[in-house]
Amino acid sequence: MHFEYKEPGIRSALVDKKTRKIINDFIIEGDLLSTHVLNVVSPGYTCCIPFSRFICDNICKKLGKFAPWAEEV
């Protein structure tokens, strides 16, 4: 395999080790004790209210808890 030299950049990226391709979407993983959001390249996206609600809903589901914000008002 041959690689050409390119100017270095500052953008980090998640790469699939099997396919050696860049993953363009974020990945949410973890267990009952933790939640990890991988490959979020925009700091503004992590504080987006709908995305935060999505993450919190998933945590509540994993823990078997009711999400009070899910109630229709």
Helices and strands as residue ranges (DSSP letters): E 14-16, E 21-23, E 27-31, E 34-38, H 43-46, H 49-63, G 68-70
